[in-house]
């Protein structure tokens, strides 16, 4: 699996995890605020991690785009 595909898979998993954490926090918010805060903190951590992974993904995609432009120019596809 490519690094790009792995990043996409990790991002998808973290989005799923955030949904689960949000659901769990909502369920215990009234009965156990401390546990709800724990879920919220983990949700924030997952959000931060998604941001970092998306930045890495952007860099990979920008690199791919640059390589494609160079290759296209070498074959005369771009004036």
C-alpha positions, 0 to 999 in steps of 0.5 A, a space after each residue: 500500500 502506498 504512503 498516500 493510501 495509508 494516510 487516507 486510510 488513517 484519516 478515514 479511521 480517525 473520522 470514524 473514531 471521532 464520530 464514535 467519541 462524539 456519540 459516547 460523549 453525548 450519551 454520558 454527558 449528563 451522567 458522567 461529565 468527567 468521562 464526557 470530558 475524556 471523550 472530548 479530549 480524545 476527540 480533540 486529539 483525533 482532530 489534531 492528528 487528522 490535521 497533521 495527516 492531511 498536511 502530509 497528504 497535501 505534500 504528497 499530492 503536491 509532489 505528485 503534481 509537480 512530478 506530473 508537470 515535469 514529465 508532461 513538459 518533458 514530453 511536450 504536453 505543455 507549451 
